[in-house]
Amino acid sequence: MRIHKAYCSACDREVEVVVPDELPEGALPSAQDPTACICLEYGASCTGSLCPLFEVPTEQMEENYLREVARLREATKRVSPDAGDRHQPDSG
């Protein structure tokens, strides 16, 4: 997966989106494959029931976003399984 910038008319600015590796450079996922549409800034300025960037329902975008966050967290755990278990001694 790659991260690209794309213009979102709801936010009126460029946002970061996830693009599957198999798509050609510069292409974005389409509504024909709604599970591949992931905006990393989902929720920041979402105002309607349809994502204007990917033309998928915002509920689908939320599901995709949460799935991607969970996948990234799991990948991070595999890379450093004890990273969250470190205890920092009190300085006091």
Backbone torsions as a table, in degrees:
resi	resn	phi	psi	omega
1	MET	NA	144.5	179.0
2	ARG	-121.4	156.1	176.3
3	ILE	-108.9	129.3	179.2
4	HIS	-128.3	164.6	172.3
5	LYS	-99.1	140.6	177.1
6	ALA	-145.1	147.3	-179.0
7	TYR	-77.6	129.2	176.6
8	CYS	-111.7	120.7	-178.7
9	SER	-72.0	-24.2	177.5
10	ALA	-70.4	-36.8	179.0
11	CYS	-89.0	-20.1	-175.2
12	ASP	59.5	43.1	177.9
13	ARG	-166.9	172.6	175.9
14	GLU	-79.7	140.3	178.3
15	VAL	-125.2	161.1	176.8
16	GLU	-87.5	132.8	178.6
17	VAL	-129.7	153.4	177.3
18	VAL	-93.5	132.8	179.6
19	VAL	-122.7	125.9	177.7
20	PRO	-58.9	144.6	-178.5
21	ASP	-58.7	-30.0	-175.4
22	GLU	-74.5	-12.9	177.2
23	LEU	-78.4	145.4	177.8
24	PRO	-62.2	153.3	178.1
25	GLU	-54.9	131.1	178.9
26	GLY	89.6	-11.2	179.8
27	ALA	-88.1	150.6	175.2
28	LEU	-114.2	153.4	174.7
29	PRO	-59.6	156.4	-178.6
30	SER	-116.3	169.2	178.6
31	ALA	-63.9	-16.8	176.8
32	GLN	-66.3	-22.9	175.8
33	ASP	-129.3	72.8	-171.6
34	PRO	-62.5	-24.0	179.7
35	THR	-72.9	-14.8	178.9
36	ALA	-88.8	-6.8	-177.3
37	CYS	-87.5	111.1	-177.9
38	ILE	-134.5	115.5	174.0
39	CYS	-98.0	122.2	-178.7
40	LEU	-75.3	-7.6	178.3
41	GLU	-112.2	24.6	179.6
42	TYR	-53.8	135.2	176.3
43	GLY	92.2	-17.2	-177.4
44	ALA	-61.9	-46.3	-179.9
45	SER	-142.1	25.3	-179.5
46	CYS	-67.5	123.1	-173.4
47	THR	-117.1	-14.8	-175.3
48	GLY	-124.4	-168.2	-179.3
49	SER	-96.5	-0.4	-178.9
50	LEU	-135.4	128.7	177.4
51	CYS	-70.0	119.6	-176.9
52	PRO	-70.6	-20.6	-178.1
53	LEU	-77.3	-47.5	-176.6
54	PHE	-107.1	-9.6	-178.4
55	GLU	59.4	44.1	174.2
56	VAL	-122.5	152.8	178.4
57	PRO	-58.8	145.5	-178.0
58	THR	-62.6	-27.5	176.2
59	GLU	-63.4	-39.6	177.5
60	GLN	-65.6	-41.2	179.0
61	MET	-62.6	-42.1	178.6
62	GLU	-62.2	-44.1	178.3
63	GLU	-60.3	-45.0	179.2
64	ASN	-62.4	-44.2	-178.8
65	TYR	-61.6	-48.5	-179.2
66	LEU	-63.6	-37.9	177.5
67	ARG	-63.0	-43.2	-179.1
68	GLU	-67.5	-40.5	177.1
69	VAL	-61.1	-44.7	179.0
70	ALA	-62.7	-40.7	179.2
71	ARG	-63.3	-43.4	-179.9
72	LEU	-66.5	-39.3	177.2
73	ARG	-63.6	-41.9	179.0
74	GLU	-64.4	-41.0	178.1
75	ALA	-63.9	-38.0	178.5
76	THR	-65.7	-39.8	177.6
77	LYS	-62.4	-39.3	-179.7
78	ARG	-66.9	-34.7	-179.5
79	VAL	-71.4	-43.1	-179.6
80	SER	-139.7	83.9	-172.1
81	PRO	-64.1	-24.4	-177.5
82	ASP	-101.6	8.2	-176.2
83	ALA	-59.9	-35.6	-178.8
84	GLY	-84.2	-8.1	-176.5
85	ASP	-99.0	3.5	-179.2
86	ARG	-70.5	134.1	178.9
87	HIS	-103.8	126.4	177.0
88	GLN	-94.0	123.0	179.6
89	PRO	-65.7	146.8	175.6
90	ASP	-67.3	143.0	-179.6
91	SER	-90.8	-0.7	-172.9
92	GLY	-99.8	NA	NA
